[in-house]
Amino acid sequence: SVERIHALARARGVPLYRWDLVWPGTPALAGDAAPRWSTHMLQLACHQDMSDSDIAAIADVIRSEARNRRIS
């Protein structure tokens, strides 16, 4: 689940974010996917200063969870 991947990644120091904090006063718009995305998607870090170990840690957490969920 997204919660499990997020918890595992953060515990390992992986730079990973969620959109679950909605800015106060953000309007609710018909057909807007953002509320669903806020709890079902993760934002992976992407920056030129990331080290190979940062990238490997992100990939390892995602691979591990994919294996646990039998996702290929």
N, CA, C and O atoms as a Maestro MAE file, in Angstrom:
{
 s_m_m2io_version
 :::
 2.0.0
}

f_m_ct {
 s_m_title
 :::
 protein
 m_atom[288] {
  # First column is atom index #
  i_m_mmod_type
  r_m_x_coord
  r_m_y_coord
  r_m_z_coord
  i_m_residue_number
  s_m_chain_name
  s_m_pdb_residue_name
  s_m_pdb_atom_name
  i_m_atomic_number
  :::
  1 25 0.830 -1.186 0.000 1 A "SER " " N  " 7
  2 3 0.000 0.000 0.000 1 A "SER " " CA " 6
  3 2 0.875 1.250 0.000 1 A "SER " " C  " 6
  4 15 2.062 1.188 0.321 1 A "SER " " O  " 8
  5 25 0.292 2.353 -0.354 2 A "VAL " " N  " 7
  6 3 1.025 3.609 -0.369 2 A "VAL " " CA " 6
  7 2 1.536 3.939 1.029 2 A "VAL " " C  " 6
  8 15 2.668 4.398 1.189 2 A "VAL " " O  " 8
  9 25 0.701 3.705 2.041 3 A "GLU " " N  " 7
  10 3 1.111 4.002 3.414 3 A "GLU " " CA " 6
  11 2 2.334 3.181 3.811 3 A "GLU " " C  " 6
  12 15 3.257 3.695 4.443 3 A "GLU " " O  " 8
  13 25 2.336 1.905 3.436 4 A "ARG " " N  " 7
  14 3 3.454 1.026 3.788 4 A "ARG " " CA " 6
  15 2 4.739 1.460 3.080 4 A "ARG " " C  " 6
  16 15 5.795 1.551 3.706 4 A "ARG " " O  " 8
  17 25 4.647 1.728 1.779 5 A "ILE " " N  " 7
  18 3 5.829 2.167 1.041 5 A "ILE " " CA " 6
  19 2 6.345 3.476 1.625 5 A "ILE " " C  " 6
  20 15 7.549 3.645 1.815 5 A "ILE " " O  " 8
  21 25 5.441 4.392 1.905 6 A "HIS " " N  " 7
  22 3 5.847 5.683 2.473 6 A "HIS " " CA " 6
  23 2 6.553 5.485 3.807 6 A "HIS " " C  " 6
  24 15 7.613 6.066 4.038 6 A "HIS " " O  " 8
  25 25 5.981 4.674 4.682 7 A "ALA " " N  " 7
  26 3 6.581 4.438 6.003 7 A "ALA " " CA " 6
  27 2 7.948 3.767 5.876 7 A "ALA " " C  " 6
  28 15 8.895 4.170 6.551 7 A "ALA " " O  " 8
  29 25 8.063 2.751 5.024 8 A "LEU " " N  " 7
  30 3 9.344 2.061 4.838 8 A "LEU " " CA " 6
  31 2 10.401 3.006 4.294 8 A "LEU " " C  " 6
  32 15 11.530 3.039 4.783 8 A "LEU " " O  " 8
  33 25 10.028 3.768 3.286 9 A "ALA " " N  " 7
  34 3 10.979 4.678 2.661 9 A "ALA " " CA " 6
  35 2 11.445 5.753 3.641 9 A "ALA " " C  " 6
  36 15 12.643 6.013 3.752 9 A "ALA " " O  " 8
  37 25 10.510 6.374 4.346 10 A "ARG " " N  " 7
  38 3 10.879 7.429 5.292 10 A "ARG " " CA " 6
  39 2 11.747 6.870 6.425 10 A "ARG " " C  " 6
  40 15 12.681 7.535 6.873 10 A "ARG " " O  " 8
  41 25 11.445 5.657 6.888 11 A "ALA " " N  " 7
  42 3 12.245 5.040 7.948 11 A "ALA " " CA " 6
  43 2 13.682 4.804 7.493 11 A "ALA " " C  " 6
  44 15 14.610 4.817 8.301 11 A "ALA " " O  " 8
  45 25 13.853 4.587 6.186 12 A "ARG " " N  " 7
  46 3 15.191 4.360 5.636 12 A "ARG " " CA " 6
  47 2 15.852 5.648 5.151 12 A "ARG " " C  " 6
  48 15 16.940 5.618 4.575 12 A "ARG " " O  " 8
  49 25 15.189 6.777 5.388 13 A "GLY " " N  " 7
  50 3 15.767 8.062 5.004 13 A "GLY " " CA " 6
  51 2 15.632 8.393 3.536 13 A "GLY " " C  " 6
  52 15 16.328 9.271 3.026 13 A "GLY " " O  " 8
  53 25 14.737 7.695 2.850 14 A "VAL " " N  " 7
  54 3 14.535 7.940 1.426 14 A "VAL " " CA " 6
  55 2 13.727 9.226 1.239 14 A "VAL " " C  " 6
  56 15 12.698 9.409 1.888 14 A "VAL " " O  " 8
  57 25 14.182 10.111 0.362 15 A "PRO " " N  " 7
  58 3 13.446 11.344 0.104 15 A "PRO " " CA " 6
  59 2 12.189 11.064 -0.718 15 A "PRO " " C  " 6
  60 15 12.251 10.959 -1.943 15 A "PRO " " O  " 8
  61 25 11.081 10.949 -0.056 16 A "LEU " " N  " 7
  62 3 9.812 10.558 -0.653 16 A "LEU " " CA " 6
  63 2 8.720 11.385 0.004 16 A "LEU " " C  " 6
  64 15 8.742 11.597 1.216 16 A "LEU " " O  " 8
  65 25 7.772 11.850 -0.786 17 A "TYR " " N  " 7
  66 3 6.769 12.762 -0.257 17 A "TYR " " CA " 6
  67 2 5.364 12.329 -0.647 17 A "TYR " " C  " 6
  68 15 5.169 11.565 -1.592 17 A "TYR " " O  " 8
  69 25 4.396 12.831 0.099 18 A "ARG " " N  " 7
  70 3 2.980 12.608 -0.208 18 A "ARG " " CA " 6
  71 2 2.315 13.962 -0.354 18 A "ARG " " C  " 6
  72 15 2.864 14.981 0.064 18 A "ARG " " O  " 8
  73 25 1.152 13.968 -0.939 19 A "TRP " " N  " 7
  74 3 0.380 15.196 -1.117 19 A "TRP " " CA " 6
  75 2 -0.775 15.223 -0.130 19 A "TRP " " C  " 6
  76 15 -1.810 15.823 -0.419 19 A "TRP " " O  " 8
  77 25 -0.627 14.590 1.024 20 A "ASP " " N  " 7
  78 3 -1.754 14.450 1.943 20 A "ASP " " CA " 6
  79 2 -2.043 15.691 2.778 20 A "ASP " " C  " 6
  80 15 -3.045 15.724 3.492 20 A "ASP " " O  " 8
  81 25 -1.204 16.697 2.708 21 A "LEU " " N  " 7
  82 3 -1.468 17.952 3.393 21 A "LEU " " CA " 6
  83 2 -1.988 18.957 2.363 21 A "LEU " " C  " 6
  84 15 -1.223 19.474 1.549 21 A "LEU " " O  " 8
  85 25 -3.264 19.221 2.405 22 A "VAL " " N  " 7
  86 3 -3.880 20.125 1.440 22 A "VAL " " CA " 6
  87 2 -3.845 21.544 2.017 22 A "VAL " " C  " 6
  88 15 -4.160 21.765 3.186 22 A "VAL " " O  " 8
  89 25 -3.460 22.481 1.180 23 A "TRP " " N  " 7
  90 3 -3.374 23.869 1.608 23 A "TRP " " CA " 6
  91 2 -4.743 24.359 2.068 23 A "TRP " " C  " 6
  92 15 -5.736 24.141 1.375 23 A "TRP " " O  " 8
  93 25 -4.813 25.020 3.227 24 A "PRO " " N  " 7
  94 3 -6.104 25.531 3.715 24 A "PRO " " CA " 6
  95 2 -6.752 26.463 2.675 24 A "PRO " " C  " 6
  96 15 -6.089 27.307 2.073 24 A "PRO " " O  " 8
  97 25 -8.036 26.286 2.491 25 A "GLY " " N  " 7
  98 3 -8.767 27.124 1.554 25 A "GLY " " CA " 6
  99 2 -8.737 26.630 0.118 25 A "GLY " " C  " 6
  100 15 -9.311 27.262 -0.769 25 A "GLY " " O  " 8
  101 25 -8.071 25.501 -0.117 26 A "THR " " N  " 7
  102 3 -8.051 24.955 -1.473 26 A "THR " " CA " 6
  103 2 -9.473 24.569 -1.852 26 A "THR " " C  " 6
  104 15 -10.126 23.821 -1.124 26 A "THR " " O  " 8
  105 25 -9.960 25.071 -2.985 27 A "PRO " " N  " 7
  106 3 -11.344 24.770 -3.356 27 A "PRO " " CA " 6
  107 2 -11.519 23.322 -3.797 27 A "PRO " " C  " 6
  108 15 -10.600 22.729 -4.361 27 A "PRO " " O  " 8
  109 25 -12.670 22.763 -3.548 28 A "ALA " " N  " 7
  110 3 -13.021 21.429 -4.043 28 A "ALA " " CA " 6
  111 2 -13.696 21.620 -5.398 28 A "ALA " " C  " 6
  112 15 -14.733 22.275 -5.500 28 A "ALA " " O  " 8
  113 25 -13.102 21.047 -6.424 29 A "LEU " " N  " 7
  114 3 -13.617 21.199 -7.780 29 A "LEU " " CA " 6
  115 2 -14.173 19.868 -8.280 29 A "LEU " " C  " 6
  116 15 -13.571 18.817 -8.060 29 A "LEU " " O  " 8
  117 25 -15.295 19.915 -8.937 30 A "ALA " " N  " 7
  118 3 -15.904 18.699 -9.498 30 A "ALA " " CA " 6
  119 2 -14.927 18.048 -10.477 30 A "ALA " " C  " 6
  120 15 -14.363 18.717 -11.343 30 A "ALA " " O  " 8
  121 25 -14.737 16.745 -10.333 31 A "GLY " " N  " 7
  122 3 -13.866 15.995 -11.232 31 A "GLY " " CA " 6
  123 2 -12.381 16.124 -10.945 31 A "GLY " " C  " 6
  124 15 -11.568 15.567 -11.682 31 A "GLY " " O  " 8
  125 25 -12.009 16.834 -9.909 32 A "ASP " " N  " 7
  126 3 -10.602 17.023 -9.559 32 A "ASP " " CA " 6
  127 2 -10.048 15.727 -8.972 32 A "ASP " " C  " 6
  128 15 -10.604 15.197 -8.010 32 A "ASP " " O  " 8
  129 25 -8.963 15.216 -9.539 33 A "ALA " " N  " 7
  130 3 -8.360 13.971 -9.065 33 A "ALA " " CA " 6
  131 2 -7.424 14.185 -7.878 33 A "ALA " " C  " 6
  132 15 -7.021 13.215 -7.235 33 A "ALA " " O  " 8
  133 25 -7.076 15.416 -7.580 34 A "ALA " " N  " 7
  134 3 -6.096 15.697 -6.527 34 A "ALA " " CA " 6
  135 2 -6.444 15.095 -5.168 34 A "ALA " " C  " 6
  136 15 -5.552 14.561 -4.509 34 A "ALA " " O  " 8
  137 25 -7.711 15.157 -4.712 35 A "PRO " " N  " 7
  138 3 -7.985 14.541 -3.402 35 A "PRO " " CA " 6
  139 2 -7.663 13.037 -3.367 35 A "PRO " " C  " 6
  140 15 -7.170 12.533 -2.358 35 A "PRO " " O  " 8
  141 25 -7.937 12.339 -4.444 36 A "ARG " " N  " 7
  142 3 -7.611 10.911 -4.507 36 A "ARG " " CA " 6
  143 2 -6.099 10.716 -4.584 36 A "ARG " " C  " 6
  144 15 -5.546 9.843 -3.916 36 A "ARG " " O  " 8
  145 25 -5.446 11.519 -5.387 37 A "TRP " " N  " 7
  146 3 -3.997 11.422 -5.507 37 A "TRP " " CA " 6
  147 2 -3.302 11.677 -4.183 37 A "TRP " " C  " 6
  148 15 -2.253 11.095 -3.910 37 A "TRP " " O  " 8
  149 25 -3.876 12.539 -3.360 38 A "SER " " N  " 7
  150 3 -3.213 12.907 -2.109 38 A "SER " " CA " 6
  151 2 -2.994 11.718 -1.197 38 A "SER " " C  " 6
  152 15 -2.099 11.750 -0.353 38 A "SER " " O  " 8
  153 25 -3.787 10.671 -1.343 39 A "THR " " N  " 7
  154 3 -3.625 9.489 -0.492 39 A "THR " " CA " 6
  155 2 -3.226 8.239 -1.264 39 A "THR " " C  " 6
  156 15 -3.004 7.193 -0.655 39 A "THR " " O  " 8
  157 25 -3.129 8.320 -2.590 40 A "HIS " " N  " 7
  158 3 -2.818 7.137 -3.389 40 A "HIS " " CA " 6
  159 2 -1.545 7.259 -4.212 40 A "HIS " " C  " 6
  160 15 -1.174 6.318 -4.915 40 A "HIS " " O  " 8
  161 25 -0.880 8.386 -4.140 41 A "MET " " N  " 7
  162 3 0.327 8.572 -4.939 41 A "MET " " CA " 6
  163 2 1.467 9.058 -4.064 41 A "MET " " C  " 6
  164 15 1.259 9.659 -3.010 41 A "MET " " O  " 8
  165 25 2.679 8.781 -4.528 42 A "LEU " " N  " 7
  166 3 3.884 9.250 -3.857 42 A "LEU " " CA " 6
  167 2 4.698 10.081 -4.838 42 A "LEU " " C  " 6
  168 15 4.677 9.831 -6.043 42 A "LEU " " O  " 8
  169 25 5.396 11.044 -4.329 43 A "GLN " " N  " 7
  170 3 6.286 11.852 -5.142 43 A "GLN " " CA " 6
  171 2 7.707 11.396 -4.836 43 A "GLN " " C  " 6
  172 15 8.190 11.538 -3.713 43 A "GLN " " O  " 8
  173 25 8.360 10.851 -5.840 44 A "LEU " " N  " 7
  174 3 9.743 10.410 -5.675 44 A "LEU " " CA " 6
  175 2 10.669 11.586 -5.904 44 A "LEU " " C  " 6
  176 15 10.440 12.412 -6.787 44 A "LEU " " O  " 8
  177 25 11.698 11.654 -5.116 45 A "ALA " " N  " 7
  178 3 12.675 12.725 -5.275 45 A "ALA " " CA " 6
  179 2 13.397 12.576 -6.614 45 A "ALA " " C  " 6
  180 15 13.672 11.465 -7.068 45 A "ALA " " O  " 8
  181 25 13.691 13.688 -7.218 46 A "CYS " " N  " 7
  182 3 14.413 13.700 -8.482 46 A "CYS " " CA " 6
  183 2 15.236 14.982 -8.515 46 A "CYS " " C  " 6
  184 15 14.693 16.076 -8.666 46 A "CYS " " O  " 8
  185 25 16.538 14.838 -8.373 47 A "HIS " " N  " 7
  186 3 17.388 16.016 -8.341 47 A "HIS " " CA " 6
  187 2 18.795 15.617 -8.766 47 A "HIS " " C  " 6
  188 15 19.245 14.507 -8.481 47 A "HIS " " O  " 8
  189 25 19.475 16.511 -9.437 48 A "GLN " " N  " 7
  190 3 20.812 16.204 -9.943 48 A "GLN " " CA " 6
  191 2 21.828 15.942 -8.829 48 A "GLN " " C  " 6
  192 15 22.876 15.349 -9.085 48 A "GLN " " O  " 8
  193 25 21.543 16.364 -7.620 49 A "ASP " " N  " 7
  194 3 22.469 16.137 -6.504 49 A "ASP " " CA " 6
  195 2 22.216 14.828 -5.756 49 A "ASP " " C  " 6
  196 15 22.907 14.528 -4.782 49 A "ASP " " O  " 8
  197 25 21.230 14.049 -6.205 50 A "MET " " N  " 7
  198 3 20.985 12.761 -5.547 50 A "MET " " CA " 6
  199 2 22.166 11.827 -5.791 50 A "MET " " C  " 6
  200 15 22.740 11.797 -6.879 50 A "MET " " O  " 8
  201 25 22.511 11.079 -4.770 51 A "SER " " N  " 7
  202 3 23.615 10.125 -4.906 51 A "SER " " CA " 6
  203 2 23.099 8.800 -5.455 51 A "SER " " C  " 6
  204 15 21.895 8.544 -5.466 51 A "SER " " O  " 8
  205 25 24.012 7.980 -5.901 52 A "ASP " " N  " 7
  206 3 23.639 6.643 -6.360 52 A "ASP " " CA " 6
  207 2 22.968 5.868 -5.233 52 A "ASP " " C  " 6
  208 15 22.053 5.084 -5.485 52 A "ASP " " O  " 8
  209 25 23.413 6.077 -3.984 53 A "SER " " N  " 7
  210 3 22.806 5.356 -2.865 53 A "SER " " CA " 6
  211 2 21.382 5.856 -2.603 53 A "SER " " C  " 6
  212 15 20.529 5.068 -2.195 53 A "SER " " O  " 8
  213 25 21.106 7.143 -2.825 54 A "ASP " " N  " 7
  214 3 19.736 7.660 -2.708 54 A "ASP " " CA " 6
  215 2 18.823 6.955 -3.711 54 A "ASP " " C  " 6
  216 15 17.738 6.491 -3.360 54 A "ASP " " O  " 8
  217 25 19.272 6.881 -4.949 55 A "ILE " " N  " 7
  218 3 18.478 6.266 -6.014 55 A "ILE " " CA " 6
  219 2 18.285 4.778 -5.733 55 A "ILE " " C  " 6
  220 15 17.189 4.247 -5.912 55 A "ILE " " O  " 8
  221 25 19.347 4.108 -5.295 56 A "ALA " " N  " 7
  222 3 19.254 2.681 -4.976 56 A "ALA " " CA " 6
  223 2 18.288 2.431 -3.828 56 A "ALA " " C  " 6
  224 15 17.546 1.449 -3.856 56 A "ALA " " O  " 8
  225 25 18.280 3.299 -2.817 57 A "ALA " " N  " 7
  226 3 17.379 3.125 -1.677 57 A "ALA " " CA " 6
  227 2 15.925 3.268 -2.112 57 A "ALA " " C  " 6
  228 15 15.070 2.496 -1.677 57 A "ALA " " O  " 8
  229 25 15.641 4.240 -2.959 58 A "ILE " " N  " 7
  230 3 14.284 4.411 -3.482 58 A "ILE " " CA " 6
  231 2 13.864 3.166 -4.257 58 A "ILE " " C  " 6
  232 15 12.783 2.622 -4.032 58 A "ILE " " O  " 8
  233 25 14.711 2.726 -5.158 59 A "ALA " " N  " 7
  234 3 14.394 1.552 -5.981 59 A "ALA " " CA " 6
  235 2 14.223 0.307 -5.121 59 A "ALA " " C  " 6
  236 15 13.338 -0.507 -5.386 59 A "ALA " " O  " 8
  237 25 15.051 0.148 -4.101 60 A "ASP " " N  " 7
  238 3 14.981 -1.035 -3.236 60 A "ASP " " CA " 6
  239 2 13.658 -1.107 -2.486 60 A "ASP " " C  " 6
  240 15 13.050 -2.174 -2.403 60 A "ASP " " O  " 8
  241 25 13.209 0.019 -1.939 61 A "VAL " " N  " 7
  242 3 11.941 0.040 -1.211 61 A "VAL " " CA " 6
  243 2 10.783 -0.310 -2.150 61 A "VAL " " C  " 6
  244 15 9.912 -1.103 -1.793 61 A "VAL " " O  " 8
  245 25 10.775 0.273 -3.333 62 A "ILE " " N  " 7
  246 3 9.691 0.014 -4.278 62 A "ILE " " CA " 6
  247 2 9.728 -1.432 -4.764 62 A "ILE " " C  " 6
  248 15 8.686 -2.083 -4.849 62 A "ILE " " O  " 8
  249 25 10.919 -1.941 -5.084 63 A "ARG " " N  " 7
  250 3 11.033 -3.347 -5.503 63 A "ARG " " CA " 6
  251 2 10.578 -4.292 -4.403 63 A "ARG " " C  " 6
  252 15 9.860 -5.257 -4.665 63 A "ARG " " O  " 8
  253 25 10.994 -4.015 -3.174 64 A "SER " " N  " 7
  254 3 10.634 -4.863 -2.042 64 A "SER " " CA " 6
  255 2 9.121 -4.930 -1.874 64 A "SER " " C  " 6
  256 15 8.563 -6.014 -1.703 64 A "SER " " O  " 8
  257 25 8.464 -3.796 -1.921 65 A "GLU " " N  " 7
  258 3 7.011 -3.777 -1.770 65 A "GLU " " CA " 6
  259 2 6.327 -4.434 -2.966 65 A "GLU " " C  " 6
  260 15 5.321 -5.124 -2.803 65 A "GLU " " O  " 8
  261 25 6.862 -4.223 -4.156 66 A "ALA " " N  " 7
  262 3 6.285 -4.848 -5.343 66 A "ALA " " CA " 6
  263 2 6.365 -6.370 -5.227 66 A "ALA " " C  " 6
  264 15 5.416 -7.066 -5.587 66 A "ALA " " O  " 8
  265 25 7.488 -6.890 -4.729 67 A "ARG " " N  " 7
  266 3 7.610 -8.335 -4.535 67 A "ARG " " CA " 6
  267 2 6.612 -8.830 -3.497 67 A "ARG " " C  " 6
  268 15 5.996 -9.880 -3.674 67 A "ARG " " O  " 8
  269 25 6.455 -8.075 -2.417 68 A "ASN " " N  " 7
  270 3 5.510 -8.465 -1.363 68 A "ASN " " CA " 6
  271 2 4.088 -8.479 -1.884 68 A "ASN " " C  " 6
  272 15 3.271 -9.270 -1.413 68 A "ASN " " O  " 8
  273 25 3.772 -7.630 -2.839 69 A "ARG " " N  " 7
  274 3 2.415 -7.533 -3.373 69 A "ARG " " CA " 6
  275 2 2.273 -8.293 -4.693 69 A "ARG " " C  " 6
  276 15 1.208 -8.287 -5.311 69 A "ARG " " O  " 8
  277 25 3.366 -8.951 -5.120 70 A "ARG " " N  " 7
  278 3 3.393 -9.701 -6.387 70 A "ARG " " CA " 6
  279 2 3.027 -8.814 -7.563 70 A "ARG " " C  " 6
  280 15 2.227 -9.178 -8.425 70 A "ARG " " O  " 8
  281 25 3.641 -7.635 -7.569 71 A "ILE " " N  " 7
  282 3 3.455 -6.689 -8.670 71 A "ILE " " CA " 6
  283 2 4.718 -6.760 -9.522 71 A "ILE " " C  " 6
  284 15 5.826 -6.774 -8.986 71 A "ILE " " O  " 8
  285 25 4.564 -6.805 -10.810 72 A "SER " " N  " 7
  286 3 5.758 -6.846 -11.665 72 A "SER " " CA " 6
  287 2 5.864 -5.595 -12.491 72 A "SER " " C  " 6
  288 15 6.804 -5.449 -13.272 72 A "SER " " O  " 8
  :::
 }
 m_bond[287] {
  # First column is bond index #
  i_m_from
  i_m_to
  i_m_order
  :::
  1 1 2 1
  2 2 3 1
  3 3 4 2
  4 3 5 1
  5 5 6 1
  6 6 7 1
  7 7 8 2
  8 7 9 1
  9 9 10 1
  10 10 11 1
  11 11 12 2
  12 11 13 1
  13 13 14 1
  14 14 15 1
  15 15 16 2
  16 15 17 1
  17 17 18 1
  18 18 19 1
  19 19 20 2
  20 19 21 1
  21 21 22 1
  22 22 23 1
  23 23 24 2
  24 23 25 1
  25 25 26 1
  26 26 27 1
  27 27 28 2
  28 27 29 1
  29 29 30 1
  30 30 31 1
  31 31 32 2
  32 31 33 1
  33 33 34 1
  34 34 35 1
  35 35 36 2
  36 35 37 1
  37 37 38 1
  38 38 39 1
  39 39 40 2
  40 39 41 1
  41 41 42 1
  42 42 43 1
  43 43 44 2
  44 43 45 1
  45 45 46 1
  46 46 47 1
  47 47 48 2
  48 47 49 1
  49 49 50 1
  50 50 51 1
  51 51 52 2
  52 51 53 1
  53 53 54 1
  54 54 55 1
  55 55 56 2
  56 55 57 1
  57 57 58 1
  58 58 59 1
  59 59 60 2
  60 59 61 1
  61 61 62 1
  62 62 63 1
  63 63 64 2
  64 63 65 1
  65 65 66 1
  66 66 67 1
  67 67 68 2
  68 67 69 1
  69 69 70 1
  70 70 71 1
  71 71 72 2
  72 71 73 1
  73 73 74 1
  74 74 75 1
  75 75 76 2
  76 75 77 1
  77 77 78 1
  78 78 79 1
  79 79 80 2
  80 79 81 1
  81 81 82 1
  82 82 83 1
  83 83 84 2
  84 83 85 1
  85 85 86 1
  86 86 87 1
  87 87 88 2
  88 87 89 1
  89 89 90 1
  90 90 91 1
  91 91 92 2
  92 91 93 1
  93 93 94 1
  94 94 95 1
  95 95 96 2
  96 95 97 1
  97 97 98 1
  98 98 99 1
  99 99 100 2
  100 99 101 1
  101 101 102 1
  102 102 103 1
  103 103 104 2
  104 103 105 1
  105 105 106 1
  106 106 107 1
  107 107 108 2
  108 107 109 1
  109 109 110 1
  110 110 111 1
  111 111 112 2
  112 111 113 1
  113 113 114 1
  114 114 115 1
  115 115 116 2
  116 115 117 1
  117 117 118 1
  118 118 119 1
  119 119 120 2
  120 119 121 1
  121 121 122 1
  122 122 123 1
  123 123 124 2
  124 123 125 1
  125 125 126 1
  126 126 127 1
  127 127 128 2
  128 127 129 1
  129 129 130 1
  130 130 131 1
  131 131 132 2
  132 131 133 1
  133 133 134 1
  134 134 135 1
  135 135 136 2
  136 135 137 1
  137 137 138 1
  138 138 139 1
  139 139 140 2
  140 139 141 1
  141 141 142 1
  142 142 143 1
  143 143 144 2
  144 143 145 1
  145 145 146 1
  146 146 147 1
  147 147 148 2
  148 147 149 1
  149 149 150 1
  150 150 151 1
  151 151 152 2
  152 151 153 1
  153 153 154 1
  154 154 155 1
  155 155 156 2
  156 155 157 1
  157 157 158 1
  158 158 159 1
  159 159 160 2
  160 159 161 1
  161 161 162 1
  162 162 163 1
  163 163 164 2
  164 163 165 1
  165 165 166 1
  166 166 167 1
  167 167 168 2
  168 167 169 1
  169 169 170 1
  170 170 171 1
  171 171 172 2
  172 171 173 1
  173 173 174 1
  174 174 175 1
  175 175 176 2
  176 175 177 1
  177 177 178 1
  178 178 179 1
  179 179 180 2
  180 179 181 1
  181 181 182 1
  182 182 183 1
  183 183 184 2
  184 183 185 1
  185 185 186 1
  186 186 187 1
  187 187 188 2
  188 187 189 1
  189 189 190 1
  190 190 191 1
  191 191 192 2
  192 191 193 1
  193 193 194 1
  194 194 195 1
  195 195 196 2
  196 195 197 1
  197 197 198 1
  198 198 199 1
  199 199 200 2
  200 199 201 1
  201 201 202 1
  202 202 203 1
  203 203 204 2
  204 203 205 1
  205 205 206 1
  206 206 207 1
  207 207 208 2
  208 207 209 1
  209 209 210 1
  210 210 211 1
  211 211 212 2
  212 211 213 1
  213 213 214 1
  214 214 215 1
  215 215 216 2
  216 215 217 1
  217 217 218 1
  218 218 219 1
  219 219 220 2
  220 219 221 1
  221 221 222 1
  222 222 223 1
  223 223 224 2
  224 223 225 1
  225 225 226 1
  226 226 227 1
  227 227 228 2
  228 227 229 1
  229 229 230 1
  230 230 231 1
  231 231 232 2
  232 231 233 1
  233 233 234 1
  234 234 235 1
  235 235 236 2
  236 235 237 1
  237 237 238 1
  238 238 239 1
  239 239 240 2
  240 239 241 1
  241 241 242 1
  242 242 243 1
  243 243 244 2
  244 243 245 1
  245 245 246 1
  246 246 247 1
  247 247 248 2
  248 247 249 1
  249 249 250 1
  250 250 251 1
  251 251 252 2
  252 251 253 1
  253 253 254 1
  254 254 255 1
  255 255 256 2
  256 255 257 1
  257 257 258 1
  258 258 259 1
  259 259 260 2
  260 259 261 1
  261 261 262 1
  262 262 263 1
  263 263 264 2
  264 263 265 1
  265 265 266 1
  266 266 267 1
  267 267 268 2
  268 267 269 1
  269 269 270 1
  270 270 271 1
  271 271 272 2
  272 271 273 1
  273 273 274 1
  274 274 275 1
  275 275 276 2
  276 275 277 1
  277 277 278 1
  278 278 279 1
  279 279 280 2
  280 279 281 1
  281 281 282 1
  282 282 283 1
  283 283 284 2
  284 283 285 1
  285 285 286 1
  286 286 287 1
  287 287 288 2
  :::
 }
}
